[in-house]
Amino acid sequence: MLLEDLLAWFAFVGVAVFAVSGTMLGLRKSMDVVGVSFIATVTGVGGGTIRDLLLGATPVGWVLNPTDIAVCIACAVLVSFFNKPLLGRRMQWLLYADAAGLALFAVLGAAKAEQAGAHPFVAILFGAMSATFGGIIRDVICNETPVLFRKEIYVSAALVGAAAYVLIPEAAGFEVRALAGLAAGLSLRLFAIQFSWTLPFPNYPKVDS
């Protein structure tokens, strides 16, 4: 149970990191603090919300306990007031923290789907959904190319992390499965960042309209 409690605390950190990434994009789009808070909240809880709705786990967690919402809004307000020094430097730390949040939510999402009785393949998809759909919604709202359609290894890392958790037999125990999923997803994402790895991307000739 110690690992489960630790993951729960890390989940708050993951929500905060995703909220900060949403805040930074909102600020680059010249939004006010209300708009930035909305984008931060959508980014922080969007993936988990869609997952819970599809699993029938309603009302979703933040409806009964709005701690995650409060974390997202607090991050948005704080970053909005201190955005100049943050935007003036390379946000490499945020990139790495986002990678950790990605791997964490992939495992937590897969575990929750599995507990709800989802098919293993579907549980893997739900894990990736939990980790990435908040960012996808953020990008769509902000008129950015969604991360799903980019060459970078992002969604793929979430899929790998979720798959590592789901495919390890339950007899191994939650701790072993969770750590393996975290290690797999985080390692792939960090290597992709460090070495600029991308998936094969065909270059189709443009067709004049």
Helices and strands as residue ranges (DSSP letters): H 2-28, H 33-55, H 61-64, H 67-81, H 83-87, H 92-115, H 120-141, G 147-149, H 155-167, G 170-172, H 174-195
